[in-house]
Amino acid sequence: MNMDTIDKITEALSKRSLDYSMINYPDKRVKSIDLIAINKNNSRIILKILKNKKITKIKQDLQNVARIGIGIPIMIDDNVEQEVINDKGNVFEMNVNTFERILDGEKVFLYKTRGGIFVRINSKELRRRREEMGLSLGEVAQSLGVSRISIYEYEREDSYVSIDIAEKLVEIFGEDILGGIFDNFGTYDISSESENLSASSISSKLITKLTEKGFKTVSMSFTAVDIIALKGGKKLLFSLEAQSTSESLIKFNEAKKISEKMSSNLIVVVKDSKNKKAYEKEGFNTIAENEIMKYEFD
């Protein structure tokens, strides 16, 4: 981990009196979550500090965080341009200074994708301002040099437009029509992923049972939590037993940090019921593999 960058992040969070936890599992292997923070608006921020550009493995975990909607996944990379957020498939990449602006409640407008840099437009505010000023769709379209249908689409739902179009809109209506990139951030495509797992694995058994109970699930590969399940307002986090008791306790304690920050229930899962008591003595809600299919997760 780049300690200079992580120090800047923790300093920024502490300076603003924000609650956060460092996640220290796995210790010496690839890790997808370095830190979880709770912002002033009570949103959860899931942070990964990038050391290099080899992010394919960890990005899937962060995308799953976005898919199930338990937090905003952010990758910190100081090579990213100032005041620009890079699109990494519903994961947001930015530098420390841009991250601090977000913590202060400022909107960041520039969103970089493979197609270029775009600006988000607040559809409701755009329509409100246009109607307030008594302008027709055609008049606005003529001023911008676009079609009337384009303006209609901008007002129908939040859209990303070119910097040139955004500047023209601001000239006419003011900056209030610009939308923040994190506005209305939520879940997307949260179908379960059991088809990717061995039918005999503990993860597969858990996902099968949870799906039967109406939960949406995602799997995590590079952090202390292995499965996240969501049903209405109920959030369950599952951490599977590691190779040894000592490593399992380290893993479960780090999973507990994640669970507490997510205001969710943690369930640890062991292979053999003989091992349950050791973890229950440490205060963990524990189930064995042979109990999964008859366990009531509701």
N, C-alpha and C positions, 0 to 999 in steps of 0.2 A: 504494500500500500504506500502511496505517496504521502508521507507524514506531513510534509509542508502543506499540502492541500487539505488533508483531513484536519490539521490544526486550524486552518483558516475557517473551515466549515464549523467546527465545534466552537470556535471563538465567536463566529457570527451568531450562532444559535444561543450561546450563553449571554452574549451582549443584549439580546432581545428577550431574555428570560424565557426561552422556549424549552419545553420538555423534550428530551431526546435520549436515546440509548444506543450505544455502540454494540454491534453484533459481531462476536468474535469466533463464530463457527461457520465453516471449517477454518482452522487456524492456518495451515500451511498449504491448503489446496485452493483451487478456484472457488471464489466466493461471490455470490450475486448481490448480497446486501451488506453494506458496511455500517449503515446507520439508519435509524427510524426517528423521525421528529414529528411533533404535533404543532402545526402552525396556529396563528392567532385565530383563524376562522375555524379551528378544530379539524382541519383536513390533515390526513396522514401523508407524510412525505417519505418515500422509500428511496434511499440514496446509495449510489454506487460510485466510488471514486475510481476513475480509469487510470491505469498505469500505462496501458498501450492500446492499440486499436483492435486487438483480438477479443472482440466482444460477443461473438456469435453464441457461445455457450451461455453466458450470463444473461444475454438479452432475452432469451426465451423465458427465463424466470421473471424478469421485469415485465415482459409483455403479459405474462399470466397474472401478475399483480393488477395490471390495467384491465385485463379481461374480466376479472371478478370484482373489480371496483373497490378494493379495500384500501387503496392509497394511490398517490400520484408518483409514478416511477421516474426518477431523475438520475441521469448519469452526469457526473461532473468531470469536465475536461477543459483545462485552461488553454488548450489550443483553439477552442471555439471562439469565434468573433464576438466582440462586445455587443450586448443588447440583441443578440440573435439566439434563437432556440432551434436546434437541429431536430428534424423528425427522424426517429429511429423506430418506426413502426409502433406508434402509440407509446413510445418511451421518449422522454425529452432530454436532450443533451445540451448542456450550457456550461459557461465558465463560472467561477466563484462569484465574480462581481454581479453577473446577471442573476444568479441565485439569491444574492443579498437583496437585490431590488424586489424580487418576488416576495421575500420575507417581509419587506417593508410595505407590502400591499400595492406596489407599483405594477402597472400593466406593461408587459413586454409584447410588442406587436409583431416583430419580424420573425417569421417562421420559415426555415430553410428546408426544402425538400429536394429530391433529385431534379425536379422541374424548375427550380429557381427559388427566389425569396419572395414570400407572399405576406399579406397583411390580412388579419381577420376583421370582418365587418359585423357589427352588432345589428342584426336584421330588424329587430323591434325598434331600436333607437333610430335607425335610418328611416324607417317608415314614419315614425312619429314626427321626426324633424321635417321630412318632406311635406307631410300633410299640414303641419303647423305653419310652414312657409308658403303653402298654397301652390306648390309645384306639382305638375303632372309627371307621370312616368316618362312620357315622351320628352318633356323639357329637360329632365335630368339626364336622360340618355343622350340627347343632343349635346349637352354641355360636356359629357364624358367621352363622346365619340364612340358609344356602344349602342347596342340594340335596346329597344324597350323591354324585350324579354329578359335581357341581362339584368336590368334594374329590378324587374319583377322577381327574378331568382334571388337577387341580393336581399330582398325584403322578405322572401318566403322562409328562408332559413339562413343561419349564420354561414358566411362564405369567406373563402380566402381569395383575395384579388391581388393583382400586381401592385407594386409600389406606386407606379404612375397613376393608376386608377384610384388608389387609396388617397394619394395627395390631392387629387382633384375633388374627391368626395369631402375631404377635410376642409378644403377651401370653401366649399358650398355650405356644409352643415356643421363644421367644427369637429373637434377631436372626440366628442362624446360618442360619435358613431363607430369608433374603433372598438373592437372587442379584444379582451385578453385571451391569450392562447389557452389558459386553464379554465375559462368560463364554461360552466356546464359540463366539466369533465366527468365522465361516468363509465359504466360498464359497456362492453361490446362483445358479442359472440361468446357467451359463456356456456357453451355446450361442453359436456364432460369429455375426458380424453382416455377413457379406459381401453379404447382399441389399441393404444400404443403400449400397453402393459401386458406382461405375461399373465395369463389367466390364473395361474397358481400363486402369484405374488401377493404379499400382504397389501400392497397399494391397490392392486386390482380388486381384491376382496372388499376393501374399504370403499372404493369408488362405486363398486356395484351396489353395496348396501346403501350408501348415501344417496345414490341416484334413485333407488327404489323408494327412499324416504322423501324424495322431492328436492334434494339439495343439488345445487350446481357446484362442480368441483374443478379445481386445477391442481396440477402436480408441480412441485418445485424440486429442483435437482441440486442446487448449489448453496443451500442455506440450512438452518437448523430445523425448519419446518418442511415437511415432505408433501403434505396435502392441505389445501385450504378449501373449506366447504361453506356455502352460503345458501340460506333459505329464509327469505324475507329479511327480518332484522337479526336473525340468528347466525353467528359466525363461529365456526369450529376450526381449530388448527390441530393438525396431527403431526407428531414427531415419532419416527420409527426408531426402534432400538438399534444402536450401533454395534460394532464388533465386540466391545468389552463394556463392562459395567462402568468403569471410570470414564470412558469416552462418551457413553450414553448419558451419564450425569452432566457432563459438560454440555453436550448437545441439548439436553432437555432444559437446562438452565438458560441457555441462549434462546431456545424456543419460547421459554416463559417470558423473556423480555419482549419478544415480538408480539406474543399474545396480549400482554399487558398494554402495549402501545396501541394495539388494534382493538382493545376492549372486546376481546373474544375469549372463548373457552378453549383451553389446551387439553388435549387428550394424548397421552403417550402410549405407544403400542409395542408390546414385547412379543417375541416368538414363543416363549415358553411361560406358562402360568406360574412356574416355580420362581420366576424372576420378579413377579409382580410386587411382592412385599417389600423388596429392597427399594423400589422406586416409590411405592406408596408411603413408606416411612419418611421419604424426603418431601412428601406433600404433593406428589403428582397424581392426577387422576389417570389411572392405568388400566388398560385392558389387554388381554392376551389374544393372539391370533385366532385361537379356537373359540373365542367369544364374539368375534366380529359379527357373524351373520345373525346372532340372536340379540345383539346389543340394540337398545332403543336410543337413538341419537337425538330424538325430539325432546 
